[in-house]
Amino acid sequence: MTPFEKYGKLHVEGKNLVDANGDIVQLKGISTHNLNEYPQYVNEEAFKQFRDEYKVSIMRLAMYSGFADNHEGYADSNDEHRAELEEIILNGAELCKKLGLYCMIDWHILLDYDPNMHTDMAIRFFKSICPKLTAYDNVIYEICNEPNMNLETKEKVTWDDIKNYANQVIPIIKEIDDSKIIIVGTTIWSQGVDEAADAPLDYENIMYTLHFYADTHRDKLRDKFTYARSKNLPVFVTEFGVGRADGDGDINEEQSEIWINLLNEEKVSHIIWNLSNKDETSSIVAAKCDKTFGFTDEDLSPCGLMMKEIMAK
């Protein structure tokens, strides 16, 4: 039985992600890296292996909205390349549907730190994608990966800034497809779930993003998470890592285990970063491995081996 066969179409009830019967569902999955840079990992063989061997139930398709890693994002590209990116997304959603996996479509803001910078392009993207996916009950939308700050002026994006953006994008999606779950990023690289808990958005089927990197984010962020849950905020960890926040550094097994145990206790869904062979700690494929499917343990990085343990818990 595939994950979708087991749970069916999901919705948000109170602070939980639930199935049609109202039973709490915890999804566990893997995020791609920048689809501009690593589209080759979006293939049926890899996704099927993740489902069958690693017990993955969701794949996150990370489409960078702005320039990053010497690659143009959707917003600063041309129409031809935007169409190519959309095709990768649609192919990934189709593969997930075929394999009975859930699929998160991630408008991945990062260096374009304020989601309001590209509201028009976000609307354009979702207006293009959503009508094609109305029949895909496995799809979840994530509308702003990591709102953060202007690295030059140090001016932080506020929760009000994010709400302003969300209040423009969410109605566009809901007008096309009111049944999809929509996930909204929070302040400080999606660590500000406490602020979201104090002033949530006024829509149904909304969840809020928490991101952590285990060697960087410890008790202080866990306290924010616990507070948000005490206020009945529906939280989805759409991205986490077992090393430092910059994606590199040493793996911290102890802190990773504390985090995963907490998420499992709360039955909060989580997705590990990232599916690539980029030479950094957070990549699950070893840098020396050129395979895009059929991975053995020797093909995985230390992060990838730990990912297998996390998915099995």
BAVO-465180 format. One record per residue (C-alpha): residue number from 0; x, y, z. Coordinates in Angstrom, 2 decimals, decimal comma. Example, Ala and Ser with C-alpha at 12.3 -4.5 7.8 and 13.67 -1.06 7.14 Angstrom:
BEGIN
<site 0 <12,30 -4,50 7,80>>
<site 1 <13,67 -1,06 7,14>>
This chain:
BEGIN
<site 0 <0,00 0,00 0,00>>
<site 1 <1,40 3,39 -1,00>>
<site 2 <1,31 6,40 1,33>>
<site 3 <-1,52 7,96 -0,67>>
<site 4 <-3,48 4,72 -0,70>>
<site 5 <-3,08 4,59 3,07>>
<site 6 <-4,04 8,20 3,88>>
<site 7 <-5,80 9,66 0,84>>
<site 8 <-6,45 13,37 0,53>>
<site 9 <-5,18 15,26 3,57>>
<site 10 <-6,45 18,36 5,34>>
<site 11 <-5,67 20,44 8,41>>
<site 12 <-7,73 19,96 11,55>>
<site 13 <-6,77 22,02 14,59>>
<site 14 <-3,00 21,79 14,89>>
<site 15 <-2,71 18,52 13,00>>
<site 16 <-2,39 17,16 9,49>>
<site 17 <-5,11 14,52 9,16>>
<site 18 <-6,64 12,05 6,72>>
<site 19 <-10,28 11,83 5,64>>
<site 20 <-11,16 10,03 8,88>>
<site 21 <-9,60 12,74 11,03>>
<site 22 <-6,68 10,53 12,03>>
<site 23 <-3,35 12,33 12,47>>
<site 24 <-0,86 11,79 9,65>>
<site 25 <2,90 12,30 9,90>>
<site 26 <4,65 12,53 6,55>>
<site 27 <8,40 12,00 6,23>>
<site 28 <10,32 12,88 3,13>>
<site 29 <13,21 14,29 1,14>>
<site 30 <13,63 17,68 -0,50>>
<site 31 <15,38 18,15 -3,80>>
<site 32 <18,08 20,77 -4,03>>
<site 33 <17,70 23,62 -6,52>>
<site 34 <15,83 22,16 -9,50>>
<site 35 <17,72 24,60 -11,71>>
<site 36 <20,91 22,81 -10,75>>
<site 37 <19,92 19,23 -9,90>>
<site 38 <16,86 18,31 -12,00>>
<site 39 <18,30 14,87 -12,79>>
<site 40 <17,20 13,47 -9,43>>
<site 41 <13,53 13,92 -10,32>>
<site 42 <13,07 10,46 -11,78>>
<site 43 <10,77 7,52 -11,18>>
<site 44 <13,47 5,04 -10,16>>
<site 45 <14,82 7,28 -7,40>>
<site 46 <11,40 8,22 -6,04>>
<site 47 <10,31 4,59 -6,05>>
<site 48 <13,44 3,54 -4,14>>
<site 49 <12,86 6,28 -1,57>>
<site 50 <9,29 5,07 -1,10>>
<site 51 <10,04 1,36 -0,90>>
<site 52 <13,45 1,21 0,82>>
<site 53 <13,56 4,41 2,85>>
<site 54 <9,84 4,59 3,71>>
<site 55 <9,52 8,12 2,33>>
<site 56 <5,96 9,39 1,97>>
<site 57 <6,52 12,86 0,48>>
<site 58 <8,92 14,52 -1,95>>
<site 59 <9,53 18,27 -1,90>>
<site 60 <10,33 19,95 -5,21>>
<site 61 <12,46 23,02 -4,45>>
<site 62 <12,14 25,58 -7,23>>
<site 63 <14,28 28,59 -6,40>>
<site 64 <12,42 31,82 -7,06>>
<site 65 <15,54 33,99 -7,25>>
<site 66 <19,20 33,78 -8,22>>
<site 67 <21,28 31,30 -6,22>>
<site 68 <24,40 29,18 -6,71>>
<site 69 <25,15 30,89 -10,06>>
<site 70 <21,78 29,85 -11,44>>
<site 71 <18,85 32,08 -12,31>>
<site 72 <15,62 31,50 -10,43>>
<site 73 <12,12 31,56 -11,83>>
<site 74 <11,63 35,27 -11,19>>
<site 75 <14,79 36,49 -12,92>>
<site 76 <14,75 34,04 -15,80>>
<site 77 <13,15 34,25 -19,25>>
<site 78 <9,83 32,77 -20,33>>
<site 79 <11,43 29,80 -22,06>>
<site 80 <13,34 28,79 -18,95>>
<site 81 <10,31 29,37 -16,72>>
<site 82 <8,40 26,92 -18,89>>
<site 83 <11,22 24,39 -18,47>>
<site 84 <11,12 24,78 -14,69>>
<site 85 <7,36 24,35 -14,65>>
<site 86 <7,74 21,18 -16,69>>
<site 87 <10,17 19,74 -14,12>>
<site 88 <7,65 20,54 -11,37>>
<site 89 <4,75 18,98 -13,27>>
<site 90 <6,81 15,89 -14,06>>
<site 91 <7,71 15,52 -10,38>>
<site 92 <4,07 15,86 -9,34>>
<site 93 <3,09 13,25 -11,92>>
<site 94 <5,75 10,82 -10,70>>
<site 95 <4,59 11,28 -7,11>>
<site 96 <0,98 10,68 -8,10>>
<site 97 <1,92 7,53 -10,02>>
<site 98 <3,92 6,21 -7,06>>
<site 99 <1,37 7,16 -4,42>>
<site 100 <3,65 9,75 -2,82>>
<site 101 <2,68 13,18 -1,60>>
<site 102 <4,32 16,08 -3,43>>
<site 103 <5,22 19,49 -2,02>>
<site 104 <5,75 22,26 -4,54>>
<site 105 <8,12 24,76 -2,97>>
<site 106 <8,40 28,41 -4,09>>
<site 107 <11,90 28,55 -2,67>>
<site 108 <12,76 32,11 -1,69>>
<site 109 <16,20 32,45 -0,14>>
<site 110 <18,62 35,15 -1,32>>
<site 111 <15,52 37,01 -2,53>>
<site 112 <14,91 37,33 1,19>>
<site 113 <11,50 39,08 1,20>>
<site 114 <8,65 37,19 -0,50>>
<site 115 <7,14 40,55 -1,47>>
<site 116 <10,08 41,09 -3,86>>
<site 117 <8,55 38,67 -6,34>>
<site 118 <4,84 38,57 -5,48>>
<site 119 <3,93 39,12 -9,12>>
<site 120 <6,05 36,17 -10,22>>
<site 121 <4,74 33,94 -7,44>>
<site 122 <1,20 34,73 -8,59>>
<site 123 <2,19 34,04 -12,18>>
<site 124 <3,72 30,69 -11,19>>
<site 125 <0,78 29,47 -9,14>>
<site 126 <-1,73 30,71 -11,74>>
<site 127 <0,12 28,57 -14,27>>
<site 128 <0,70 25,48 -12,12>>
<site 129 <-2,46 25,17 -10,04>>
<site 130 <-5,00 24,63 -12,85>>
<site 131 <-2,89 21,72 -14,12>>
<site 132 <-2,87 20,04 -10,69>>
<site 133 <-6,47 20,34 -9,49>>
<site 134 <-6,93 16,57 -9,87>>
<site 135 <-3,71 15,81 -7,97>>
<site 136 <-4,92 15,22 -4,43>>
<site 137 <-1,35 14,38 -3,39>>
<site 138 <-0,07 17,94 -3,96>>
<site 139 <0,71 20,48 -1,21>>
<site 140 <1,83 24,05 -1,93>>
<site 141 <4,60 25,86 -0,04>>
<site 142 <4,50 29,55 -0,94>>
<site 143 <7,65 31,04 0,65>>
<site 144 <10,48 28,80 1,78>>
<site 145 <12,59 30,99 4,09>>
<site 146 <11,78 34,68 4,55>>
<site 147 <14,87 36,15 6,19>>
<site 148 <16,71 39,50 6,03>>
<site 149 <18,56 41,94 3,85>>
<site 150 <22,13 40,74 4,39>>
<site 151 <23,53 44,22 3,71>>
<site 152 <21,24 46,36 5,90>>
<site 153 <20,35 43,54 8,34>>
<site 154 <16,71 44,60 8,09>>
<site 155 <14,59 41,56 8,91>>
<site 156 <11,44 40,51 7,11>>
<site 157 <8,59 40,74 9,62>>
<site 158 <5,60 38,46 10,12>>
<site 159 <3,42 41,34 8,88>>
<site 160 <5,50 41,43 5,68>>
<site 161 <4,94 37,71 5,19>>
<site 162 <1,22 38,03 5,90>>
<site 163 <0,98 40,80 3,31>>
<site 164 <2,48 38,46 0,73>>
<site 165 <0,41 35,46 1,83>>
<site 166 <-2,80 37,47 1,68>>
<site 167 <-2,12 38,12 -2,00>>
<site 168 <-0,98 34,63 -3,02>>
<site 169 <-3,27 32,36 -0,99>>
<site 170 <-6,52 33,74 -2,51>>
<site 171 <-5,10 33,17 -6,00>>
<site 172 <-4,45 29,50 -5,21>>
<site 173 <-7,76 29,03 -3,42>>
<site 174 <-9,72 30,58 -6,28>>
<site 175 <-8,31 27,87 -8,55>>
<site 176 <-8,22 24,99 -6,06>>
<site 177 <-9,67 25,56 -2,60>>
<site 178 <-8,91 22,04 -1,37>>
<site 179 <-5,10 22,10 -1,35>>
<site 180 <-3,08 22,52 1,83>>
<site 181 <-0,94 25,68 1,70>>
<site 182 <2,19 26,08 3,83>>
<site 183 <3,48 29,53 4,74>>
<site 184 <7,06 30,32 5,71>>
<site 185 <7,80 32,22 8,91>>
<site 186 <10,34 34,83 9,99>>
<site 187 <14,11 34,36 10,44>>
<site 188 <14,61 31,61 7,85>>
<site 189 <11,31 30,00 8,96>>
<site 190 <12,08 29,84 12,64>>
<site 191 <9,39 32,31 13,76>>
<site 192 <6,55 29,90 14,44>>
<site 193 <5,95 31,65 17,77>>
<site 194 <5,04 34,87 15,95>>
<site 195 <2,75 32,98 13,59>>
<site 196 <1,07 31,30 16,56>>
<site 197 <0,26 34,70 18,05>>
<site 198 <-1,20 36,08 14,81>>
<site 199 <-2,16 33,28 12,39>>
<site 200 <-3,65 33,79 8,96>>
<site 201 <-7,41 33,65 8,56>>
<site 202 <-7,79 30,76 6,12>>
<site 203 <-8,56 27,07 6,34>>
<site 204 <-6,06 24,35 5,42>>
<site 205 <-3,02 26,47 6,24>>
<site 206 <0,15 25,21 7,91>>
<site 207 <3,26 27,08 9,01>>
<site 208 <6,90 26,34 8,31>>
<site 209 <9,59 25,49 10,83>>
<site 210 <13,14 24,88 9,61>>
<site 211 <16,01 23,69 11,75>>
<site 212 <19,61 22,56 11,32>>
<site 213 <20,46 20,39 14,29>>
<site 214 <23,99 21,63 15,00>>
<site 215 <22,87 25,28 14,96>>
<site 216 <19,31 25,35 16,26>>
<site 217 <18,81 23,83 19,68>>
<site 218 <16,75 24,51 22,79>>
<site 219 <15,84 28,10 21,92>>
<site 220 <14,17 27,07 18,68>>
<site 221 <12,63 23,98 20,26>>
<site 222 <11,06 26,30 22,84>>
<site 223 <9,51 28,34 20,01>>
<site 224 <8,17 25,15 18,46>>
<site 225 <6,72 23,95 21,76>>
<site 226 <5,08 27,33 22,32>>
<site 227 <3,54 27,31 18,84>>
<site 228 <2,16 23,82 19,38>>
<site 229 <0,71 24,88 22,75>>
<site 230 <-1,17 27,58 20,81>>
<site 231 <-2,49 24,89 18,42>>
<site 232 <-0,45 26,05 15,42>>
<site 233 <-0,28 23,48 12,60>>
<site 234 <3,46 23,17 11,91>>
<site 235 <5,21 21,38 9,05>>
<site 236 <9,01 21,03 9,08>>
<site 237 <9,41 21,39 5,33>>
<site 238 <13,21 21,42 5,62>>
<site 239 <15,74 20,29 8,20>>
<site 240 <19,37 19,28 8,30>>
<site 241 <21,57 17,25 10,60>>
<site 242 <24,52 19,67 10,43>>
<site 243 <24,94 23,45 10,48>>
<site 244 <22,50 26,02 9,12>>
<site 245 <24,79 26,75 6,16>>
<site 246 <24,34 23,14 5,03>>
<site 247 <27,86 22,15 5,95>>
<site 248 <29,91 21,37 9,07>>
<site 249 <29,79 18,26 11,22>>
<site 250 <26,73 16,09 11,68>>
<site 251 <25,31 16,42 15,17>>
<site 252 <23,66 13,08 15,88>>
<site 253 <22,70 13,93 19,45>>
<site 254 <20,85 17,14 18,56>>
<site 255 <19,30 15,52 15,49>>
<site 256 <17,90 12,74 17,65>>
<site 257 <16,45 15,23 20,14>>
<site 258 <14,70 17,06 17,31>>
<site 259 <13,36 13,94 15,60>>
<site 260 <12,09 12,49 18,86>>
<site 261 <10,26 15,75 19,57>>
<site 262 <8,69 15,82 16,10>>
<site 263 <7,65 12,19 16,40>>
<site 264 <6,07 12,84 19,80>>
<site 265 <4,09 15,69 18,27>>
<site 266 <3,43 13,73 15,06>>
<site 267 <4,77 16,66 13,04>>
<site 268 <5,75 15,96 9,44>>
<site 269 <9,34 16,59 8,38>>
<site 270 <11,43 16,69 5,21>>
<site 271 <15,22 16,42 5,10>>
<site 272 <17,46 18,65 2,96>>
<site 273 <18,76 17,71 0,31>>
<site 274 <18,71 15,32 -2,65>>
<site 275 <21,98 16,02 -4,46>>
<site 276 <25,64 15,09 -4,54>>
<site 277 <26,78 18,63 -3,78>>
<site 278 <29,95 18,54 -1,72>>
<site 279 <28,42 19,62 1,58>>
<site 280 <27,22 17,91 4,74>>
<site 281 <23,50 18,20 4,06>>
<site 282 <23,55 16,35 0,72>>
<site 283 <22,26 12,79 1,05>>
<site 284 <24,19 11,48 -1,97>>
<site 285 <27,97 11,15 -1,67>>
<site 286 <29,89 13,77 -3,67>>
<site 287 <31,77 11,01 -5,53>>
<site 288 <28,52 9,32 -6,65>>
<site 289 <27,16 10,21 -10,08>>
<site 290 <24,14 7,91 -9,86>>
<site 291 <20,68 9,46 -9,91>>
<site 292 <18,90 6,28 -8,75>>
<site 293 <19,70 2,77 -7,55>>
<site 294 <21,61 4,04 -4,54>>
<site 295 <23,48 1,63 -2,26>>
<site 296 <24,71 2,57 1,20>>
<site 297 <28,13 3,19 -0,36>>
<site 298 <26,53 5,82 -2,60>>
<site 299 <25,09 7,75 0,31>>
<site 300 <26,80 10,43 2,37>>
<site 301 <26,88 10,25 6,18>>
<site 302 <23,80 12,50 6,05>>
<site 303 <22,14 10,04 3,68>>
<site 304 <22,84 7,12 5,99>>
<site 305 <21,41 9,07 8,90>>
<site 306 <18,40 9,97 6,76>>
<site 307 <17,63 6,27 6,39>>
<site 308 <17,60 5,88 10,18>>
<site 309 <15,36 8,93 10,61>>
<site 310 <12,83 7,70 8,05>>
<site 311 <12,67 4,31 9,73>>
<site 312 <11,85 5,74 13,19>>
